[in-house]
Amino acid sequence: LATGVNPSYVRLSVGIEHIDDIISDLSNALDAA
């Protein structure tokens, strides 16, 4: 918290994955939240 990062923030890191895999992962994460 000293760095100004709020616990309610979401960190998203995208690499060289196929866009369909990224969308699927995001959808699954949001469904589980």
N, CA, C and O atoms as CSV, one atom per row, in Angstrom:
chain,resi,resn,atom,element,x,y,z
A,1,LEU,N,N,0.820,-1.203,0.000
A,1,LEU,CA,C,0.000,0.000,0.000
A,1,LEU,C,C,0.856,1.256,0.000
A,1,LEU,O,O,0.402,2.321,-0.419
A,2,ALA,N,N,2.090,1.136,0.467
A,2,ALA,CA,C,2.972,2.298,0.495
A,2,ALA,C,C,3.300,2.787,-0.911
A,2,ALA,O,O,3.661,3.949,-1.095
A,3,THR,N,N,3.177,1.920,-1.890
A,3,THR,CA,C,3.480,2.297,-3.273
A,3,THR,C,C,2.273,2.888,-3.991
A,3,THR,O,O,2.378,3.291,-5.149
A,4,GLY,N,N,1.138,2.941,-3.321
A,4,GLY,CA,C,-0.063,3.475,-3.944
A,4,GLY,C,C,-0.887,2.429,-4.657
A,4,GLY,O,O,-1.850,2.760,-5.349
A,5,VAL,N,N,-0.519,1.160,-4.495
A,5,VAL,CA,C,-1.269,0.073,-5.122
A,5,VAL,C,C,-2.400,-0.327,-4.189
A,5,VAL,O,O,-2.168,-0.692,-3.036
A,6,ASN,N,N,-3.595,-0.256,-4.684
A,6,ASN,CA,C,-4.786,-0.586,-3.914
A,6,ASN,C,C,-5.081,-2.080,-4.060
A,6,ASN,O,O,-4.975,-2.613,-5.165
A,7,PRO,N,N,-5.449,-2.770,-2.974
A,7,PRO,CA,C,-5.747,-4.206,-3.070
A,7,PRO,C,C,-6.881,-4.548,-4.034
A,7,PRO,O,O,-7.004,-5.698,-4.455
A,8,SER,N,N,-7.703,-3.574,-4.385
A,8,SER,CA,C,-8.816,-3.856,-5.297
A,8,SER,C,C,-8.406,-3.724,-6.764
A,8,SER,O,O,-9.220,-3.980,-7.652
A,9,TYR,N,N,-7.160,-3.331,-7.032
A,9,TYR,CA,C,-6.677,-3.237,-8.413
A,9,TYR,C,C,-6.507,-4.625,-9.007
A,9,TYR,O,O,-6.339,-5.604,-8.280
A,10,VAL,N,N,-6.551,-4.704,-10.313
A,10,VAL,CA,C,-6.336,-5.957,-11.029
A,10,VAL,C,C,-5.084,-5.806,-11.879
A,10,VAL,O,O,-4.932,-4.834,-12.620
A,11,ARG,N,N,-4.193,-6.777,-11.762
A,11,ARG,CA,C,-2.980,-6.765,-12.587
A,11,ARG,C,C,-3.183,-7.734,-13.743
A,11,ARG,O,O,-3.568,-8.885,-13.542
A,12,LEU,N,N,-2.925,-7.264,-14.935
A,12,LEU,CA,C,-3.081,-8.088,-16.130
A,12,LEU,C,C,-1.759,-8.111,-16.884
A,12,LEU,O,O,-1.237,-7.073,-17.290
A,13,SER,N,N,-1.239,-9.299,-17.060
A,13,SER,CA,C,0.010,-9.476,-17.797
A,13,SER,C,C,-0.282,-10.340,-19.017
A,13,SER,O,O,-0.782,-11.457,-18.888
A,14,VAL,N,N,0.028,-9.824,-20.193
A,14,VAL,CA,C,-0.261,-10.535,-21.434
A,14,VAL,C,C,1.057,-10.800,-22.153
A,14,VAL,O,O,1.853,-9.889,-22.381
A,15,GLY,N,N,1.267,-12.054,-22.502
A,15,GLY,CA,C,2.497,-12.426,-23.196
A,15,GLY,C,C,2.217,-12.738,-24.653
A,15,GLY,O,O,1.528,-11.983,-25.339
A,16,ILE,N,N,2.752,-13.854,-25.120
A,16,ILE,CA,C,2.629,-14.201,-26.537
A,16,ILE,C,C,1.550,-15.256,-26.774
A,16,ILE,O,O,1.576,-15.981,-27.768
A,17,GLU,N,N,0.611,-15.324,-25.846
A,17,GLU,CA,C,-0.467,-16.300,-25.986
A,17,GLU,C,C,-1.431,-15.883,-27.098
A,17,GLU,O,O,-1.525,-14.708,-27.455
A,18,HIS,N,N,-2.131,-16.859,-27.624
A,18,HIS,CA,C,-3.158,-16.599,-28.637
A,18,HIS,C,C,-4.288,-15.812,-27.988
A,18,HIS,O,O,-4.628,-16.064,-26.832
A,19,ILE,N,N,-4.867,-14.874,-28.706
A,19,ILE,CA,C,-5.906,-14.002,-28.154
A,19,ILE,C,C,-7.091,-14.794,-27.608
A,19,ILE,O,O,-7.691,-14.389,-26.613
A,20,ASP,N,N,-7.435,-15.905,-28.236
A,20,ASP,CA,C,-8.557,-16.711,-27.745
A,20,ASP,C,C,-8.251,-17.298,-26.371
A,20,ASP,O,O,-9.148,-17.416,-25.536
A,21,ASP,N,N,-6.988,-17.668,-26.126
A,21,ASP,CA,C,-6.590,-18.183,-24.815
A,21,ASP,C,C,-6.678,-17.093,-23.755
A,21,ASP,O,O,-7.112,-17.349,-22.632
A,22,ILE,N,N,-6.268,-15.883,-24.108
A,22,ILE,CA,C,-6.321,-14.765,-23.168
A,22,ILE,C,C,-7.766,-14.450,-22.807
A,22,ILE,O,O,-8.088,-14.265,-21.633
A,23,ILE,N,N,-8.630,-14.388,-23.801
A,23,ILE,CA,C,-10.049,-14.096,-23.561
A,23,ILE,C,C,-10.679,-15.188,-22.705
A,23,ILE,O,O,-11.457,-14.892,-21.798
A,24,SER,N,N,-10.353,-16.433,-22.982
A,24,SER,CA,C,-10.884,-17.548,-22.204
A,24,SER,C,C,-10.421,-17.469,-20.752
A,24,SER,O,O,-11.219,-17.664,-19.836
A,25,ASP,N,N,-9.134,-17.185,-20.537
A,25,ASP,CA,C,-8.605,-17.068,-19.177
A,25,ASP,C,C,-9.279,-15.933,-18.418
A,25,ASP,O,O,-9.630,-16.088,-17.249
A,26,LEU,N,N,-9.462,-14.791,-19.078
A,26,LEU,CA,C,-10.123,-13.658,-18.433
A,26,LEU,C,C,-11.571,-13.989,-18.094
A,26,LEU,O,O,-12.048,-13.656,-17.010
A,27,SER,N,N,-12.259,-14.634,-19.004
A,27,SER,CA,C,-13.648,-15.010,-18.776
A,27,SER,C,C,-13.766,-15.965,-17.593
A,27,SER,O,O,-14.647,-15.809,-16.747
A,28,ASN,N,N,-12.878,-16.950,-17.538
A,28,ASN,CA,C,-12.898,-17.906,-16.429
A,28,ASN,C,C,-12.609,-17.220,-15.100
A,28,ASN,O,O,-13.243,-17.531,-14.091
A,29,ALA,N,N,-11.667,-16.300,-15.092
A,29,ALA,CA,C,-11.321,-15.589,-13.860
A,29,ALA,C,C,-12.485,-14.724,-13.386
A,29,ALA,O,O,-12.775,-14.671,-12.190
A,30,LEU,N,N,-13.145,-14.052,-14.313
A,30,LEU,CA,C,-14.274,-13.205,-13.933
A,30,LEU,C,C,-15.460,-14.038,-13.457
A,30,LEU,O,O,-16.182,-13.625,-12.549
A,31,ASP,N,N,-15.665,-15.193,-14.054
A,31,ASP,CA,C,-16.746,-16.076,-13.615
A,31,ASP,C,C,-16.497,-16.586,-12.199
A,31,ASP,O,O,-17.440,-16.780,-11.431
A,32,ALA,N,N,-15.237,-16.803,-11.854
A,32,ALA,CA,C,-14.887,-17.327,-10.531
A,32,ALA,C,C,-14.899,-16.239,-9.460
A,32,ALA,O,O,-14.950,-16.544,-8.269
A,33,ALA,N,N,-14.852,-14.976,-9.874
A,33,ALA,CA,C,-14.772,-13.868,-8.907
A,33,ALA,C,C,-16.100,-13.601,-8.238
A,33,ALA,O,O,-16.200,-12.704,-7.401
